Every structure is written in structure tokens, then in C-alpha cells.
Amino acid sequence: MKIKIGKKEVTVTRLTVTRLRLGKCINEYLAMMKIIESDKCQQCTNSVETVEHFLLQCPNSDLCTEVIKMCNKLNITPIIENVLANNKVIDVISRINTRKI
């Protein structure tokens, strides 16, 4: 699916990845900007929600489980730089993520 930003059409997947790379869509940033009250993860409520936590560390997240599975399958180290640079992992994020980013 494509959306229009100004005069450019961008896929939702590319927009999501860009936002994750910048960290501007995660509770840690949103709380710092006073957009939301808490920087805690919505799934586990224990940890500050960083991009790393959102994609790789949350114990209650199906998304984290699937991202790590794909990293293992591709034999890449599950670190944020690898995750957001690999198209197969990005496809998993796009398919599994249910949160608007």
C-alpha cells in the first residue's frame, strides 16, 4: 500500500522502517516529547520502550519472537542495525506488526 507525503508516494513499509530507524515512533521518544505520559512498553509494561525493545527484547511480543526467528534463519546477529537493514526481516516486521507506527 502506498500513501502520499507531500508530492511523494511512499510504501507504508518504507515509512515504518524510516520511523523505526529514527526512533520517533516509540514510547521512549513520545514520552520525552510529552506526547504520551509513559515511556513504558505497552506489551510488557516493565521496560522503557526503545526501538531495540520493540523489535528484539520484549518478552510478550510476537513481533520480537518472529524477528529473532528470521535473524536466526538468515544467520544474522539480531541487533537493530542488522534488523533494519535486511529486507527479509523488514518483511516480517511489516507482516507481524499490528501497531500503527
Secondary structure, DSSP 8 states (H G I E B T S, - for coil): -EEEETTEEEEHHHHHHHHHHHTTTSHHHHHHTTSSS--B-TTTSSSB--HHIIIII-TT-HHHHHHHHHHHHHT----HHHHTT-HHHHHHHHHH--S--
